[in-house]
Amino acid sequence: MDGALYIASRRIDDGPRVAVVDPWSGERVAEVVLAGDAQVEDAMAACVPAFERMRARTSYERKSLLARVAREIEGNHETFAHLISRESGKPIALSRAEVTRAVTTFDLGAEEAGRMVGEVMPFDTTAGSRGYVGAWARVPAGPVMAISPFNFPLNLVAHKVAPALACGCSVVLKPPPQSPLTSLLLAEHIRAAGAPDDAVQVVPCEVAAAEKMVQDDRFATLSFTGSSAVGWHLKAIAGKKRAVLELGGNAAAIVHEDGPLDWACDRIVAGAFGYAGQTCIKVQRLYVHAPIADELVERIVAKTRAVEPRPPLDATTLCGPMIDERSARRVEKWVEEATLAGARARCGARREGNRYWPTVLEIDGHGRGLRVVEEEVFGPVLTVHRYDTWDEALRMADGTRYGLQAGIFTDSQARIGAAFARLRVGGLIVNDTSAFRVDSMPYGGTRDSGLGREGVRFAIEEMTERKLLVVRQP
């Protein structure tokens, strides 16, 4: 890719450029043009007439567009997968799965484009409103300003773009600096599918320029996925626009003695260490029922020792590099803090450059005060804690400021009900881990983990508003 931008219907291939680097090899993948203040202003100006063109399209036209985008991605499956792995360091098997999910996300968008239904309501409910009838419909609120992270450079973008196009909104996307190429390639295919001019503009830019867009009232919605600190800051400066925030997590898994232990062991290792733990719904904290703790922990440690950082383009790789050395050093520091405080590293606890070995830390009690327990580690670290009663497990699992998803392993309906009632999370996964997600479900968190919900149908609700029609009948 040549790293050129398409802003305000013009190709921009001159100006300062930033390098995109393969996290595994250190090789330069490409150089991307960095939009300056003038290009950012052009993108914001162009998104308004683009919104008018998008909302004027019929639901059939929007449905057909999204279906064509899905086929464009499907027809270039390997190109997208290899690009994701090269610029983000994601193992190729996971990149291929992400491309497949993105196809599904745009297909869901096509389906939802024809489902923006409203409701007819009788208004003759009082003596003075005789003869009045009304109806409401969902209408697009306005242009969407979207910001996406490096770890899912295709499907998390799809979760912003597909619902926006489905309901008739235009989008200006600031891609992540580490992995902008996938977003640029997606925009090419959206144009090839016949989208109106400037319906989707990808604008790599500095933080200050992105904040200028967040503050601009030409946007009706801010859709952000990233860290909690940045997300809440952006909401604070976003003004009167609505905000959809998909933020950090610190997910727990609870394994009781009546759960499917073989399945739990496999899923916990994959959920904790896949993609070097760089997903917000990764398994970070594991709470194990005391009667099975010795056996289950030994099995998890044995499986974890077999996982190590490997080349992302190897089809058997589960854990690749971290996105950069700074991130790996941060994880290393947090693990060292925990071990100095008494945590026992059963495996891993080793770094080479930006490669950090999957690490299992056994911790007595709840581990309060340790950053590997309190904060989002966003790396290949799993803390293990033991509990005696289900009430104790729920209390420890819920003892965090985050609330994205949690997983529990038990066959007891009573325990499932208690967990659903008490755990303050956006999603509870039974007999699987927090890392489970399908693209149609309402996805999002509570507390510091976010605001609003994604999943195409639910994101459309965030990007639209109810409009009322009242008619007095003769």
C-alpha positions as CSV (number, residue, x, y, z in Angstrom):
1,M,0.0,0.0,0.0
2,D,1.2,3.5,-0.8
3,G,-0.2,5.1,2.3
4,A,-2.2,7.8,0.5
5,L,-5.4,9.3,1.9
6,Y,-8.7,10.1,0.3
7,I,-10.2,13.1,2.0
8,A,-13.0,15.4,0.6
9,S,-13.0,13.2,-2.6
10,R,-9.3,14.0,-3.2
11,R,-6.3,11.7,-3.1
12,I,-3.6,13.1,-0.8
13,D,-0.2,11.5,-1.2
14,D,2.1,14.3,-0.1
15,G,2.9,15.7,3.3
16,P,4.6,14.2,6.4
17,R,4.5,10.4,6.7
18,V,4.6,8.0,9.6
19,A,6.1,4.5,9.4
20,V,4.0,1.4,10.1
21,V,6.3,-1.3,11.5
22,D,5.8,-5.1,11.8
23,P,5.9,-5.8,15.5
24,W,7.5,-9.2,15.1
25,S,10.3,-8.4,12.6
26,G,10.7,-4.7,13.0
27,E,10.5,-4.3,9.2
28,R,8.8,-1.2,7.8
29,V,5.5,-2.3,6.2
30,A,4.6,1.0,4.7
31,E,4.5,4.8,5.3
32,V,1.2,6.5,5.8
33,V,0.4,10.2,5.1
34,L,-0.4,12.1,8.3
35,A,-3.3,14.5,7.9
36,G,-2.6,18.0,8.9
37,D,-5.0,20.6,10.2
38,A,-6.2,21.6,6.7
39,Q,-7.0,18.0,5.8
40,V,-8.8,17.4,9.1
41,E,-10.9,20.5,8.4
42,D,-11.6,19.3,4.9
43,A,-12.7,15.9,6.2
44,M,-15.1,17.5,8.7
45,A,-16.5,19.8,6.1
46,A,-17.0,16.9,3.6
47,C,-18.7,14.6,6.1
48,V,-21.8,16.9,6.3
49,P,-22.8,16.7,2.6
50,A,-21.8,13.1,2.7
51,F,-24.3,12.6,5.5
52,E,-27.1,14.2,3.4
53,R,-26.3,11.8,0.5
54,M,-26.2,8.8,2.8
55,R,-29.5,9.5,4.6
56,A,-31.2,10.2,1.2
57,R,-30.5,6.6,0.2
58,T,-33.3,4.1,0.5
59,S,-33.0,1.2,2.9
60,Y,-32.7,-1.0,-0.1
61,E,-29.8,1.0,-1.4
62,R,-28.0,1.0,2.0
63,K,-28.7,-2.8,2.3
64,S,-27.2,-3.4,-1.1
65,L,-24.2,-1.3,-0.4
66,L,-23.4,-3.1,2.8
67,A,-23.8,-6.5,1.2
68,R,-21.4,-5.4,-1.6
69,V,-18.8,-4.3,1.0
70,A,-19.1,-7.7,2.7
71,R,-18.4,-9.4,-0.6
72,E,-15.4,-7.1,-1.3
73,I,-13.9,-8.2,2.1
74,E,-14.7,-11.8,1.5
75,G,-13.1,-11.7,-2.0
76,N,-9.9,-10.3,-0.5
77,H,-9.9,-12.4,2.7
78,E,-6.2,-13.4,2.7
79,T,-5.0,-9.9,1.7
80,F,-6.8,-8.4,4.7
81,A,-5.6,-11.2,7.1
82,H,-2.0,-10.9,6.1
83,L,-2.1,-7.1,6.4
84,I,-3.6,-7.3,9.9
85,S,-0.9,-9.7,11.0
86,R,1.9,-7.6,9.5
87,E,0.9,-4.3,11.1
88,S,-0.6,-5.5,14.4
89,G,1.4,-8.7,15.2
90,K,-1.8,-10.7,15.5
91,P,-1.4,-14.4,14.8
92,I,-2.6,-15.2,11.3
93,A,-5.2,-17.7,12.5
94,L,-6.8,-15.0,14.6
95,S,-6.4,-12.5,11.8
96,R,-8.3,-14.8,9.5
97,A,-11.0,-15.2,12.1
98,E,-11.2,-11.4,12.3
99,V,-11.7,-11.0,8.6
100,T,-14.5,-13.6,8.7
101,R,-16.1,-11.7,11.5
102,A,-15.9,-8.5,9.6
103,V,-17.8,-10.1,6.7
104,T,-20.4,-11.1,9.2
105,T,-20.6,-7.6,10.7
106,F,-21.2,-6.0,7.3
107,D,-23.8,-8.7,6.4
108,L,-25.5,-7.9,9.7
109,G,-25.5,-4.2,8.7
110,A,-27.2,-5.1,5.4
111,E,-29.9,-7.0,7.3
112,E,-30.4,-4.2,9.8
113,A,-30.6,-1.5,7.1
114,G,-34.1,-2.9,6.4
115,R,-35.2,-3.2,10.0
116,M,-35.2,0.4,11.1
117,V,-38.8,0.2,12.2
118,G,-40.8,2.5,14.4
119,E,-44.3,2.3,15.9
120,V,-47.7,3.7,15.4
121,M,-49.3,5.0,18.5
122,P,-52.9,6.1,19.4
123,F,-52.9,9.5,21.0
124,D,-56.7,9.7,21.8
125,T,-55.9,8.6,25.3
126,T,-57.3,11.8,26.9
127,A,-60.5,13.7,26.4
128,G,-58.7,16.5,24.7
129,S,-56.8,14.4,22.2
130,R,-59.6,12.8,20.4
131,G,-58.9,12.2,16.7
132,Y,-55.1,12.4,17.1
133,V,-52.8,9.5,16.0
134,G,-49.1,9.4,15.8
135,A,-46.0,7.4,14.7
136,W,-42.3,7.5,15.4
137,A,-39.4,6.3,13.4
138,R,-35.7,6.1,13.9
139,V,-33.7,8.6,11.8
140,P,-29.9,9.0,11.6
141,A,-28.6,11.6,14.1
142,G,-25.7,12.9,12.0
143,P,-22.1,12.3,11.0
144,V,-20.1,9.9,13.2
145,M,-16.6,10.6,14.5
146,A,-15.0,7.2,15.1
147,I,-11.7,6.3,16.8
148,S,-10.5,2.7,16.8
149,P,-7.6,0.8,18.5
150,F,-4.7,-1.3,17.0
151,N,-5.8,-4.7,18.2
152,F,-8.8,-5.3,15.9
153,P,-8.0,-3.0,12.9
154,L,-10.7,-4.4,10.7
155,N,-13.6,-5.7,12.8
156,L,-13.7,-3.0,15.4
157,V,-13.7,-0.5,12.5
158,A,-16.5,-2.5,11.0
159,H,-18.5,-2.2,14.2
160,K,-18.5,1.5,13.7
161,V,-18.8,1.8,10.0
162,A,-21.4,-0.9,9.2
163,P,-24.1,0.4,11.6
164,A,-23.4,4.0,10.5
165,L,-23.9,3.2,6.8
166,A,-26.9,1.0,7.6
167,C,-28.8,3.9,9.2
168,G,-27.6,6.6,6.9
169,C,-24.7,8.3,8.6
170,S,-21.3,9.3,7.2
171,V,-18.1,8.5,9.2
172,V,-14.8,10.1,9.8
173,L,-12.4,7.5,11.3
174,K,-9.2,8.2,13.1
175,P,-7.3,4.8,12.8
176,P,-4.7,3.7,15.3
177,P,-1.2,4.9,14.5
178,Q,0.2,1.3,14.9
179,S,-2.2,-0.3,12.4
180,P,-3.8,2.2,10.0
181,L,-3.3,0.3,6.8
182,T,-6.2,-2.1,7.3
183,S,-8.6,0.9,7.7
184,L,-7.3,2.5,4.6
185,L,-7.7,-0.7,2.6
186,L,-11.3,-1.1,4.0
187,A,-12.1,2.4,2.8
188,E,-10.9,1.5,-0.7
189,H,-13.3,-1.4,-0.8
190,I,-16.1,0.7,0.6
191,R,-15.6,3.1,-2.3
192,A,-15.3,0.3,-4.8
193,A,-18.7,-1.1,-3.5
194,G,-20.3,2.2,-4.5
195,A,-20.6,4.2,-1.4
196,P,-21.4,7.9,-1.8
197,D,-18.4,10.3,-2.0
198,D,-16.8,10.8,1.5
199,A,-19.3,8.5,3.2
200,V,-16.2,7.0,5.0
201,Q,-13.1,9.0,5.3
202,V,-10.0,7.6,7.1
203,V,-7.9,10.4,8.7
204,P,-4.6,9.4,10.4
205,C,-3.7,12.4,12.5
206,E,-2.0,13.6,15.7
207,V,-3.9,13.5,19.0
208,A,-4.5,17.2,19.0
209,A,-6.2,17.0,15.6
210,A,-8.3,14.1,16.8
211,E,-9.5,16.0,19.8
212,K,-10.4,18.9,17.6
213,M,-12.8,16.5,15.7
214,V,-14.2,15.1,19.0
215,Q,-15.1,18.7,20.0
216,D,-16.6,19.7,16.7
217,D,-20.4,20.0,16.7
218,R,-20.7,18.8,13.1
219,F,-20.5,15.3,14.5
220,A,-23.6,14.0,16.2
221,T,-22.0,10.9,17.6
222,L,-18.6,9.9,19.0
223,S,-17.8,6.2,18.8
224,F,-14.6,5.3,20.6
225,T,-12.9,2.0,21.4
226,G,-9.7,2.2,23.5
227,S,-8.4,2.8,27.0
228,S,-10.7,4.0,29.9
229,A,-8.5,7.0,30.6
230,V,-8.7,8.3,27.0
231,G,-12.3,7.4,26.5
232,W,-13.6,9.3,29.5
233,H,-11.4,12.2,28.7
234,L,-12.9,12.4,25.2
235,K,-16.4,12.2,26.5
236,A,-15.6,15.1,28.8
237,I,-14.6,17.3,25.8
238,A,-17.2,16.0,23.3
239,G,-19.8,18.6,24.1
240,K,-23.4,17.9,23.4
241,K,-22.8,14.9,21.0
242,R,-23.8,11.4,22.2
243,A,-20.9,9.1,23.0
244,V,-20.5,5.3,22.6
245,L,-17.5,4.2,24.6
246,E,-16.0,0.7,24.5
247,L,-13.3,0.8,27.0
248,G,-11.0,-1.3,29.1
249,G,-11.6,-4.5,30.9
250,N,-10.2,-6.6,33.8
251,A,-12.2,-9.8,33.2
252,A,-12.6,-12.6,35.7
253,A,-13.3,-16.3,35.2
254,I,-14.7,-18.4,38.0
255,V,-14.3,-22.2,37.9
256,H,-16.4,-24.2,40.4
257,E,-16.0,-27.9,41.1
258,D,-19.1,-28.8,39.1
259,G,-18.0,-27.0,35.9
260,P,-16.6,-28.7,32.7
261,L,-13.0,-28.7,33.8
262,D,-11.3,-29.9,30.6
263,W,-13.1,-27.4,28.6
264,A,-12.5,-24.6,31.1
265,C,-8.7,-25.3,31.1
266,D,-8.5,-25.0,27.3
267,R,-10.6,-21.9,27.1
268,I,-8.8,-20.1,29.9
269,V,-5.4,-20.6,28.3
270,A,-6.7,-19.4,25.0
271,G,-8.6,-16.5,26.5
272,A,-5.7,-15.3,28.7
273,F,-2.8,-15.6,26.2
274,G,-4.2,-15.4,22.7
275,Y,-2.8,-12.5,20.8
276,A,-0.5,-11.9,23.8
277,G,-3.5,-10.9,25.9
278,Q,-4.0,-7.7,23.9
279,T,-7.8,-7.8,24.0
280,C,-10.1,-6.0,26.4
281,I,-12.1,-9.1,27.2
282,K,-9.1,-11.4,27.8
283,V,-9.2,-13.5,30.9
284,Q,-7.1,-11.6,33.5
285,R,-8.2,-13.0,36.9
286,L,-9.0,-16.6,37.6
287,Y,-10.9,-17.7,40.7
288,V,-10.8,-21.5,41.3
289,H,-12.8,-23.5,43.8
290,A,-10.4,-24.8,46.5
291,P,-11.3,-28.5,46.1
292,I,-10.2,-28.5,42.5
293,A,-7.6,-25.8,42.6
294,D,-4.4,-27.9,42.8
295,E,-5.4,-30.0,39.8
296,L,-6.8,-27.3,37.6
297,V,-3.9,-24.9,38.3
298,E,-1.3,-27.5,37.5
299,R,-3.0,-28.3,34.2
300,I,-3.3,-24.6,33.2
301,V,0.4,-24.1,34.1
302,A,1.4,-27.1,32.0
303,K,-0.6,-25.8,29.0
304,T,0.7,-22.3,29.4
305,R,4.4,-23.5,29.4
306,A,3.7,-24.9,25.9
307,V,2.7,-21.4,24.7
308,E,5.4,-18.9,23.8
309,P,5.8,-15.9,21.5
310,R,6.0,-17.1,17.9
311,P,6.0,-15.6,14.4
312,P,2.5,-14.2,13.7
313,L,2.4,-15.7,10.2
314,D,2.8,-19.2,11.5
315,A,-0.6,-20.8,11.4
316,T,0.0,-22.6,14.7
317,T,0.8,-19.4,16.7
318,L,-1.4,-18.4,19.6
319,C,0.7,-15.8,21.3
320,G,2.7,-13.4,19.1
321,P,4.6,-10.2,20.1
322,M,3.2,-7.3,22.0
323,I,2.5,-4.2,19.9
324,D,5.8,-2.5,21.1
325,E,8.6,-2.8,23.6
326,R,7.1,-0.1,25.9
327,S,4.0,-2.2,26.4
328,A,6.0,-5.3,27.2
329,R,8.2,-3.4,29.7
330,R,5.0,-2.2,31.4
331,V,3.8,-5.7,31.8
332,E,7.2,-6.8,33.0
333,K,7.2,-4.1,35.7
334,W,3.7,-5.0,36.9
335,V,4.7,-8.7,37.2
336,E,7.8,-7.8,39.1
337,E,5.8,-5.6,41.5
338,A,3.5,-8.6,42.2
339,T,6.2,-11.1,42.8
340,L,8.0,-8.7,45.2
341,A,4.6,-8.5,47.1
342,G,4.5,-12.3,47.4
343,A,2.8,-13.5,44.2
344,R,4.3,-16.7,42.8
345,A,5.2,-16.9,39.1
346,R,4.4,-20.4,38.0
347,C,5.7,-19.9,34.5
348,G,6.7,-17.1,32.1
349,A,7.7,-13.8,33.8
350,R,10.2,-13.3,31.0
351,R,10.7,-10.6,28.4
352,E,12.8,-10.2,25.3
353,G,12.2,-6.9,23.5
354,N,8.5,-6.7,22.8
355,R,7.9,-10.4,23.4
356,Y,6.6,-11.4,26.8
357,W,6.1,-15.0,27.8
358,P,2.7,-16.1,29.0
359,T,2.7,-15.8,32.8
360,V,0.6,-17.5,35.5
361,L,0.8,-15.7,38.9
362,E,-0.6,-17.4,42.0
363,I,-1.8,-14.9,44.5
364,D,-3.1,-15.5,48.0
365,G,-6.3,-13.7,48.7
366,H,-7.8,-11.0,46.5
367,G,-4.5,-9.3,45.7
368,R,-5.8,-5.8,46.3
369,G,-3.2,-3.0,45.5
370,L,-1.4,-5.0,42.8
371,R,-1.7,-3.5,39.4
372,V,-1.9,-6.9,37.7
373,V,-5.2,-7.4,39.7
374,E,-6.5,-3.9,39.9
375,E,-5.8,-2.5,36.4
376,E,-6.1,-3.7,32.9
377,V,-2.9,-5.6,32.2
378,F,-3.6,-5.9,28.4
379,G,-0.8,-8.5,28.1
380,P,-0.2,-12.2,28.6
381,V,-0.7,-12.5,32.3
382,L,-3.2,-14.5,34.3
383,T,-3.6,-14.2,38.1
384,V,-4.9,-17.2,40.0
385,H,-6.8,-17.0,43.3
386,R,-8.6,-19.7,45.3
387,Y,-12.0,-19.4,47.0
388,D,-14.1,-21.6,49.4
389,T,-17.6,-20.4,48.7
390,W,-19.5,-19.1,45.7
391,D,-20.3,-15.9,47.6
392,E,-16.6,-15.3,48.1
393,A,-15.8,-15.9,44.4
394,L,-18.4,-13.4,43.3
395,R,-17.2,-10.8,45.8
396,M,-13.6,-11.1,44.6
397,A,-14.6,-11.2,40.9
398,D,-16.7,-8.0,41.3
399,G,-14.0,-6.1,43.2
400,T,-12.8,-4.0,40.4
401,R,-13.7,-0.7,38.8
402,Y,-14.2,-2.4,35.4
403,G,-17.3,-4.2,34.2
404,L,-17.0,-5.5,30.7
405,Q,-17.6,-9.2,30.7
406,A,-17.0,-12.2,33.0
407,G,-17.1,-16.0,32.6
408,I,-18.2,-18.6,35.0
409,F,-17.9,-22.4,34.8
410,T,-20.7,-24.2,36.7
411,D,-23.7,-26.4,36.1
412,S,-25.7,-25.0,38.9
413,Q,-28.7,-22.8,37.9
414,A,-28.6,-21.3,41.4
415,R,-25.0,-20.2,41.1
416,I,-25.6,-18.9,37.5
417,G,-28.6,-16.8,38.8
418,A,-26.5,-15.5,41.7
419,A,-23.7,-14.5,39.4
420,F,-26.0,-12.8,36.9
421,A,-27.7,-10.8,39.7
422,R,-24.5,-9.7,41.5
423,L,-21.7,-9.3,38.9
424,R,-21.7,-5.7,37.6
425,V,-20.7,-6.5,34.0
426,G,-22.1,-5.9,30.6
427,G,-22.1,-9.6,29.7
428,L,-21.9,-12.8,31.7
429,I,-20.7,-15.9,29.8
430,V,-21.6,-19.3,31.3
431,N,-19.3,-22.2,30.7
432,D,-17.0,-20.2,28.6
433,T,-14.7,-17.2,29.3
434,S,-15.1,-13.5,29.0
435,A,-13.3,-13.6,25.7
436,F,-16.4,-14.9,23.9
437,R,-18.1,-12.5,21.5
438,V,-20.4,-12.7,18.5
439,D,-21.0,-9.7,16.4
440,S,-24.8,-9.6,16.7
441,M,-24.9,-9.4,20.5
442,P,-25.2,-6.2,22.6
443,Y,-21.6,-5.7,23.6
444,G,-20.3,-3.2,26.1
445,G,-19.5,-2.6,29.7
446,T,-20.5,-0.9,32.9
447,R,-18.6,1.3,35.3
448,D,-15.2,2.3,33.9
449,S,-15.6,-0.2,31.0
450,G,-17.8,2.1,28.9
451,L,-21.1,3.6,27.9
452,G,-23.6,2.4,25.3
453,R,-23.6,-0.9,23.3
454,E,-22.1,-2.1,20.1
455,G,-23.3,-5.0,18.0
456,V,-24.8,-3.7,14.7
457,R,-28.5,-3.5,15.8
458,F,-27.6,-1.8,19.1
459,A,-25.0,0.6,17.6
460,I,-27.7,1.8,15.2
461,E,-29.8,2.7,18.2
462,E,-26.9,4.8,19.5
463,M,-26.4,6.5,16.1
464,T,-30.1,7.3,15.5
465,E,-32.9,9.2,17.3
466,R,-36.6,8.9,17.5
467,K,-38.6,11.3,15.4
468,L,-42.3,11.8,16.0
469,L,-45.2,12.4,13.6
470,V,-48.6,13.5,15.0
471,V,-51.7,13.7,12.7
472,R,-55.1,15.1,13.6
473,Q,-57.7,13.2,11.8
474,P,-60.8,15.1,10.5
